[in-house]
Amino acid sequence: MTLWHGRLQGGMAEELAALSVSYHYDSTMAHDDIRGSHAHVDGLVAAGILSDDEGKALHAALSQVAEELSSGQFVPAPEDEDIHTAVERRVTQLAGDVGAKLHTGRSRNDQVATDLRLWTRRALGDVARKVLRLQETLFERGQSAGATYLPGYTHLQRAQPVLLAHHLGAHCWALARDVDRLLQSIDRLNVSPLGAGALAGSSIQLDPDAAAAALGFSGRFENSLDAVADRDFVAEALFDIALLGVHLSRMGEEVVLWTTDEFGFAVLDDAFATGSSMLPQKKNADIAELSRGKAGRFVGNLTGLLVTLKGLPLAYNRDLQEDKEPLFDSVEQVSLILDAMTGMYATMTFRDDAMQAAADGPAAAAIDVAEYLVIKGVPFRQAHSIVGGLVAEATTSDATFAELVAAHPQLGTDAAALLMPGVAVTNRTTPGGAGPAVVAEQLERLERQLVLEAEQIDAAPR
């Protein structure tokens, strides 16, 4: 029996049922549906629609359904189109005729919107916690890296030496923005749609403010049409995850490069690598590669939803059923990647010797030599030209770049000393830069940032 059997006669066609049934994925929101129903029952009691005894009977039935779901004993019926009808059917079986009053003053439109906000609020908080764990791992590896340095790159060409702690810190700060976005999205979505009904509210004297408070929302909807039609919060969540995925993809690409024989900057722990079904010598960075691959999936989920939303008139349309699968998928997949990457970074071995040898290339401190001239009063463009000319000459002559610098009348041995291994990275002294003193300050700020994030995540509504 459908929820609209009074208006339409007979059952749904098999083809329509196959298209409409969503239980297989929206059952993810089962406990959120029950939580929302508990709040709605309280509202019906307060409005005088249910007696106290009826309210208690429904609460008891809802609690039993929750236990059955948790234990795996709950069995959906063939006619259960979605989790909402399944819960209502089972409540009616348990509580009797009073179960038919559960849906009074409520539409699946505001019910689904409420469930999805509750689920998304909790899910984004869980994702933020996983991001924080990855940040903490990167921070710990940066702290323990000490004076280890490697080339910093632009255009994938060696540019200037940077401390490994600085490089890992760069990922931490990018992930901090991801945490901030996730928390902001939680704050914006934390508005209750319960009480909006199908689109226009109800003639029954329900109290949406009380329902919002009971569910931990910061407030209730201002406009019932908007309340049931709004999926901005899903789009924002998918964007947050897509951009997080882009950051994780960048990190993955870096690990793929660093663990090649060509770079040789890092070695993966065997537990976080795979081999080849054919080539005995292979050790593959599958986690890093999958982090790249999942990014496309996250972007696809976002763009798919945006295209779904872009032509919908107010208020609710069945198209909105397409909001859940991409959201559930993105949350699940980014969670898997975050856990795997955290383990990968925690167990990875950094090859300090290979990193530092690459960073000590003869031209890595060319900018330091140019700035040596600038300090002596030479205009930067002239200094750039002089040093660039020496770099070019070193590629075609028997003399090394350091020898040419030492022999140049405007430079000499003091300038050539800047090219000694390990010197260039110590010269980075500006705030936020890559040298030892300022990186030590950055690590202190980063540690405070991680403490702040942990506090904010713990304080976020669930």
N, C-alpha and C positions, 0 to 999 in steps of 0.2 A: 504494500500500500504506500503510495507517495504522499508527500506532505500537502499536495494540492488535489487529492482525489475527489473532493467535493465539486471542483470546477471542471475537471477533465475526467472523462469516463474511461475505465479500463487502465491497463498498465502501459508503461512506456514500451515503445518498439525496441527490439533488441539492439538495433543500430544506434538509437538514441541513448540507451542505457550504456552501451559500450563507450560512447563518446563522453557521457556525463559523469560516470563513476570516477570518484577521486579518492576513495578510501585508502587505496594502496599508498598514497603519499601524504594526504592530509591527516592521516592518523598520527603523524609526527607531532601534531598539535593536541593530542588527546588530553593530556593533563592540563593544558591551557584552557581547553574547552570546558573541562570540569570545573576548573577554578573560576572561570567566568560565570558558569551556571550557578555555582554557590553564591556568588555576589548577586546574581539576578534573582535567585530565590529569596534572599534577604530583602531585596527591593519589593518583591511581590507581597511578602509578609507585611512590610512596613506600609504598603499601599492598601492593605486590607483585602487583597485578592486571594491570598492564602491565609488560612488560620495558622496559629503557632504549631499545631500538631501536623498539619499538612507540610509546613516548612521543614519540620524535623524529619518527617518521612522522606522528603525529597533530598535533604542533606544526607541522610543515612544511605539512601540509594546511590547518590552520586559518589559518596565515599567508598561504597562497595565496588562500584564500577572502576574507580581509581585503583583499588587493590587488585581487581581482576586484570586490569591492564598491566600493572606492575609485575604481577606474577606470571603473566603470559596465559592466563586462563580465559581471558576475554575472547570470544569467538564472534566475528562479524556475521551477520545474516546475509543471505544472497540479495535481499532487497535494500541493504544499507548502502545508500548512494555515497555517503561521505561519513566522516567521523561524527559530525553533529547529529545526523539522523541515527547513527549507530548508538551513540550515548543515550539519546532520548528514548529509543526503542528499549534499551536494556533497563533504563530507569523506570519506564512504565511497567516492564515485566516485574520488577522488584517492588515498586511502590503501589502498583495497581492504578486505578483510575486517576489518582492525583497526578500521576506522571503526565497525563494529557494537559495539565495546566502549566507544565514547565516552560513552554514556549510562549506563554501569554505576554503580550507587550513587547515581544522580541522577534526580529526577523533574522533569517540566516545572514542577511546583509550586515547588520551591526554585530551579530554573533561572530561571523568569520573575521571581520575587521578587528574585533577585540582579541580574538584568539591569536591572530597573526601578529598583532602588536606585542602581546605578551610573549610570544615565542621569539620574536625578533629582538626584543629588549634583552632577554636572557642570552640569546645566541651571540649577539654582538659583544656582550660582556665576556662571554667565554672566549671568543676570538681575541679580544683585547688581552685577556690573561695569557693566552698562548704567545701573543706578540711580545708581551713583557718578558716571558721566560726566554724567548730567543734573544731579546735585548740583554738580559742579564748574562746569558752565556757569552755573547759577544764582548760585553764589558769585562767579564772575568778573563777571557782570553787576551783582551787588550792589556789588562793590568799585568798579567803574567808574562806578556811579551817583552817587557822591559825596554831595552835600547834597540831591539830588532827593528831594522828598517828595510824598505823595499822601494822599487821605483813607483812613483805616482805617474799616471798615464793621462795624456790627452790624445784623442784620435787613435788610441791604442798604440801610441808611440811613447817611449820613455821620455818623461818630462823632467821631474825633480824627485829627489828622494823624500820619502815621508816615513814617519814611524808607523810600524804595523798597528800600534794602538790607535793612531790617528785614522788609519784606513778603516779599521773595524768600527771606530767611533762614528765614522760617516754613515755607516749603515744603521747604527743605533739611533742617530738623530732623525734619519728618514723614517724609521719605524716609530719614533716618538710622535711624528706627525700623523701616522696611521692610527695610533692609539687615540690621539686627540680627536681625530675625525670620528672614530667609532663612538667615543663618549659623547661627542656633540650630537651624533645621530640618535643615540639613546635618549638624550635630553629632548630632542625635537619630537621623537615619536611617542613620547611618554604622555599621550593624551588619550583619554578613554572615548571610544565611539559608542559604548553600550548605552542604550536608551534612544539612539537615533532611529531605531526601527528599520523599516524598509527604506525610507528616505525622508520621512516627515515627522518623526517622533510618534507619540501615542496619545490617545485620549485618556488612558489610564494614568493616574497620578504617580508615576514613577519618579525616582530621585536620581538622575544621572550623576550628580555630585557625590552622593553617598556611594554609588557603585564605583566611581572612579577612585575614591579614597580607599575603599575596601580592596581594590586590586593594585594599589600602590602607584596609581597614575598621579601625575602632578595636577591634573585637572580634567575636565570633561570637554567634549566638543563644543564649539560655538555655533556651528551650522550643521544641521542634520544631513543635508545634501552632500556637503563636503565630507562629512564623517564617514559615510559609506562608500564614497567614490574615491577617496584619497588613497593613493599608493605611492605617494612621494617617499614615504619612509622606506619602502622596499627598494625603490630606485636608488635612494641614498645609500642604503646598506650594500647594494650591489656595486655601486661606485666605490665605496670605501674598500670593499674586498678586491675589486678590480685594480685599484691603484696600489693596494698592499701587494697584490699579486705581481704587479709590474716591478715593485721593489724587490720582491723575492726572486723574480725572474732575473733581474740584474745581478743579484747575489749568486744565483745559480750559474749564470754565464761565467762569472768570475771564477767560481770553483772549478768549472769545467776546464777553463784555461789554466788555472794554477796547478791542477793535478796532471796536466800533460807532461810528457818527457821534455817537450820544447820549453815549457816554463819551469817546471820542477819546483814550484814554490811550496807545494803542500802534498801530503800523502793522506789518503782517506783510511780510516780504520776499516778493517775487513768486514765488520758487522754492518757498516753503512755504505758498502759498495757491492757491486755484482760482478760476475765474470761473464764469459762468453760461452755459448753453447757449442762453439766450434773452435775458437782460438784459445789455446791454453794459457797464453801469457796475459790475457786481458784483465784489467781491473777498471770497471766503469763507474762513473759518477752519476748513477741513475737518479738519485734524489735531486741533484742539481739540474739534471736534464728535465725531469718531470716538473720541477718548479718553473722552468721556462715554458713547458708545454701547457701547464694549467693556466698560465696567465691568459692565453688565448681563449680558454674556456670561460674564464671570469669575465673578460671583455664581451664575449659573445652573449653570456647570460644578461649582462647589463643592457647591451644594445637591443637584444630581443625584447626585453620588457619595455624599454622606451618606445619601440615601434608599436607594441601592443597598446600602450597608453595613449599614444599621440592623437588618435582619432575618436576617442570615446566621449559621447555626450554625458552630461549629468543625468541620473546619478549612477546607480549600480548597473553594470552590464556583465554578462556571463564571461566575457573576455577576461575579466579579472581573475578567473580561475587559473589563468596562466601565470599568475604572480608567484606561486608557491614553489613549483619545481625548480626554477632557476635559483631562487633564494636558498632553498634547502640544499641544493647541489653545491652552490658556491660556499656556503658555510661549512659543509662537510669536507669538501676538497681542500679548502684553505687550511682547515684545522689539521688535516692529515699532513699537508706540506709543512706547516709550522712545527709540528711535533718532530717530523723527520729531519728538518733542517737544524733544529735545536740539537738533536743528537749528533748529527753530522759535524757541526761546528765544535761541539763539546769534546769530540774524540779525534778530531783532525790533528795531524802533526804538521806544524809549520817548519819548513826547511830554511832556517835562518841563513845558512851559508849561501844557498842559491839566491835568496832574495837580496842579500847584501852585495853579492858579486854583481848581480844585474844592476843594482842601484849605484854601484861605484864605477860605472862606465865613464870613459874619459870626458864626455861632453855633458854629464849629468849636472855639473856645477857651472855650466857656461853662464847662466844668469848671474851667479855670484861674482864671476869675473867682470861681467858688464857693470854690475852695481859697484864693484870696486872702483871702476873708472868714474862712475857717477859721483861717488863720495869725494873723489878728487876734483870734481868740477866739470867733468866732461858731460855734455848733453847726452841724454839717454839714447837718442837715435844714432848719434855718432858712436857711442859705446857699443850699441847693438851691432852696428856695421863692422866695427873693428873685431869684435869677438866672433861674429858670424864668419868673417873672412878667414880668421884663424882656424875655425872648425872646418871650413871648406878646404883650406890648404892642407890640413892634417889628413884629409882623405886621399890626397894625391901625392903626398911627399913622404920621405922616409922618417921625418920628424914626427913625434907625437904631439898631440894638442898641448899637453903640459910643457913640453920642451919649447914649443912655439910661444906659449904664454910667457915662460921664463925669459925668453930671448927678446921679447917685444920691448921697445924703449919706454912705452907708457905703462907697462905692466911689471914684469920682473918676477923674482923669486917669491915675494910676498903674495902676489896674485896666484902664482902657481901652487902655493901651499893650500889654497882654497880647494884644489882639485884632489887632495889626498883623500883616501878612503875614509868615510864616516864623518868628514868635516862638514859637508854641505848641509846635512840634515840638522846639525846643531845651529846653523845660522838662521833658521826659521824662527823668529822671535815675536812676530806680530800676533796679537790676540786671535785665537781661533786657528792659528797656523799649525804646522806639522812638526815643530821642534820640541825638544824634551821639556823645557820649562813650561811652555804654553799648553802642551799636551797634558802635562801633570795637572794643570789648572782645569783643563777640559774634563779630565776624568773625575775630578771632584764635582764639577757641575753635573756631569752625567750621572754620577751616583745619586746626587740629590734628585735629579729628574726621575730616576727609576723609583725612588722612594715615593715621590709625589704621584707618579702614575699608579703605583700599587694602592695608595690611599684613595685615589679617585676611582679606580676600578672597584675597590671594595665598597665605596660609598654609592656606586651607581645602583639604581633600582633594578630588581630582578623579578 
